[in-house]
Amino acid sequence: MWVGQDKTEEEQLFRESIRRFVIETINPVTFDAKKDYKTTSRKLYRKAGERGILSLSIPQELGGQGGTAVLQGIAREEMGRGKVIGYGLPWPLSWTHVNFAEGCSGDLVKEWMPRFLNGEASLGLASTEPKSGSDVASIVANGVKKGDKYILNGEKGPMSSVSTTDAFIILARTGTNDAGARGVTAFFAEADRPGIEYYQLEAMEDSADLGGFRMNNLELSLDHVVGEEGKGFYQQMKAFDIERAIMPMAYLGATMDSLELSLEYAKNREVWGRPIATYEGVMFPLIEAVTKVESIRSFCYQVLRNYDERKRITKEAAMMRWYVTRVCLDALDACIQANGAQGYTDNVPHQRRYRWVRAGLFGHGTQEIQKLVIAREILGKEIYDQALGRK
Ligand SMILES: Cc1cc2nc3c(=O)[nH]c(=O)nc-3n(C[C@H](O)[C@H](O)[C@H](O)COP(=O)(O)OP(=O)(O)OC[C@H]3O[C@@H](n4cnc5c(N)ncnc54)[C@H](O)[C@@H]3O)c2cc1C
């Protein structure tokens, strides 16, 4: 039903191989997000590691495959189509891993990077704080250098996968408050270190594993500094464009699958003696959703191809991050409605997907922050700075 987006045989074969992996390895897995989320998602990570999915996004010189943005997009789309929803899935590794591998000392990287690549261990980013989310410049958790150590104090969260993560990149203030984002340093910290106290938060979707941690004199040796002191935020920002563009591809895959299932359901479910697909009230919202998903999907692949051709995609990636998420949410809502009460249950994947995709309006900057980025690209930095209250 969808317009083909693969331009080469390699892309086509890659899509088929990921689809097989999803059908054979991911779909048979059932798990209760509250009970066995950790063990099941860990098993999937190991399998994805063996299959080479985790390393797809990592440059070859760091032990990865250096896959193109388009291949990464295909992997996300196909995995999004699977029965297990996003949080438990072994996505290709993020920029945080590249940051760590490039910015940390040889020994730590030698010990941890192979484990991230083979799915044995996971790495999370701890940037957000209860009083500092969008405005990273206002981070207050701090790291103070004492002899050959840094001592970290403060709180991080909310963040996802908090109980399942084996190590974190923590952004903490090492400069003065006036230094804003320039006073923030990135640290690598093993999750089981003394001085970290975790807490969980009840969230819209259990498998988000949402929570945070408090650092009480968390001691880190100097080799745990990632990259340069005071550059932690900028190091992380370097890959914002591609990360913003890649994640929504998973939402597209999930939504395409939900639309296919819902159209089939509407053709077969009879009410008042005829299929509900014949009622415009059911047919039109689904068809409108297909129209929007189809058109935005072509845009997405074009943006990924532009990135592979080394074109700047800052504006388009921000557009993708919020608008694809919004289109997918509306489409999933239409799927829930077309399925009647079944749509509200776990018998169909639509409502869980809706709850997962909803978080997409926060990640890598909220939808409002994405719009500010687009405005900066179109209206210029002066207007952007004024919008943020800067002179
Ligand atoms: C499921 C989930 C997983 C997450 N995982 C992680 C993770 O792994 N690591 C991590 O560090 N964080 C994580 N986060 C946190 C996420 O990055 C933050 O929620 C996000 O950056 C927004 O910060 P905030 O929640 O503090 O909102 P705030 O920054 O307080 O913003 C509140 C509201 O005001 C709006 N707003 C703020 N400034 C402006 C402005 N200038 N103009 C217009 N509107 C504005 C925002 O868009 C938002 O709607 C996660 C969040 C969720 C929900």
The ligand as a Gaussian input file, in Angstrom:
#p B3LYP/6-31G(d) Opt

LIG

0 1
 C        9.685000       9.121000      28.199000
 C       10.761000      10.113000      28.447000
 C       12.087000       9.726000      28.355000
 C       13.112000      10.636000      28.628000
 N       14.401000      10.201000      28.602000
 C       15.392000      11.043000      28.952000
 C       16.747000      10.586000      29.002000
 O       17.040000       9.440000      28.680000
 N       17.703000      11.453000      29.428000
 C       17.416000      12.741000      29.768000
 O       18.318000      13.469000      30.151000
 N       16.133000      13.214000      29.727000
 C       15.129000      12.391000      29.335000
 N       13.829000      12.845000      29.286000
 C       13.531000      14.218000      29.664000
 C       13.304000      15.118000      28.451000
 O       14.485000      15.304000      27.734000
 C       12.717000      16.443000      28.977000
 O       11.404000      16.142000      29.397000
 C       12.688000      17.557000      27.952000
 O       13.979000      17.983000      27.625000
 C       11.878000      18.767000      28.468000
 O       12.327000      19.183000      29.711000
 P       11.292000      19.365000      30.920000
 O       10.489000      18.122000      31.045000
 O       12.050000      19.816000      32.099000
 O       10.313000      20.495000      30.437000
 P       10.566000      22.075000      30.579000
 O       11.856000      22.439000      29.972000
 O       10.306000      22.493000      31.976000
 O        9.384000      22.625000      29.677000
 C        8.016000      22.570000      30.112000
 C        7.147000      23.016000      28.924000
 O        7.495000      24.367000      28.534000
 C        7.838000      24.384000      27.168000
 N        8.895000      25.366000      26.933000
 C       10.094000      25.461000      27.572000
 N       10.795000      26.506000      27.071000
 C       10.041000      27.067000      26.115000
 C       10.213000      28.175000      25.229000
 N       11.321000      28.925000      25.258000
 N        9.210000      28.474000      24.368000
 C        8.084000      27.721000      24.315000
 N        7.872000      26.662000      25.149000
 C        8.829000      26.345000      26.015000
 C        8.330000      22.980000      26.847000
 O        8.254000      22.702000      25.470000
 C        7.376000      22.150000      27.686000
 O        6.170000      21.961000      27.008000
 C       12.792000      11.964000      28.991000
 C       11.458000      12.362000      29.041000
 C       10.448000      11.461000      28.772000
 C        9.023000      11.901000      28.865000

